[in-house]
Amino acid sequence: VGISGPTAAVVGKLLRQLGESTQVMCVTHLPQVAGCGHQHYFVSKETDGAMTETHMQSLNKKARLQELARLLGGSEVTRNTLANAKELLAA
């Protein structure tokens, strides 16, 4: 069972509050949760058949905005998804 929408926004805010007093690392595909973080990392993996490597990259403000827009709209980033991502970061 998963969460989405308003519930995800509440979870994101609670995780942010928790992050004020302790370190929290959360792996999520939910933009409502990712937008609440103090820091944003992009995690990816590569597989060459026998071996899988995982990579983690810290995102700057511009890259974070792009990634949140991608999470909101799928593979295509549009003016609307960018505007929504800006709203998430401003909340």
Secondary structure, 3 states (H helix, E strand, C coil): CCCCHHHHHHHHHHHHHHHCCCCCCCCCCCHHHHCCCCCCEEEEEEECCCCEEEEEEECCHHHHHHHHHHHHHCCCCCHHHHHHHHHHHHC
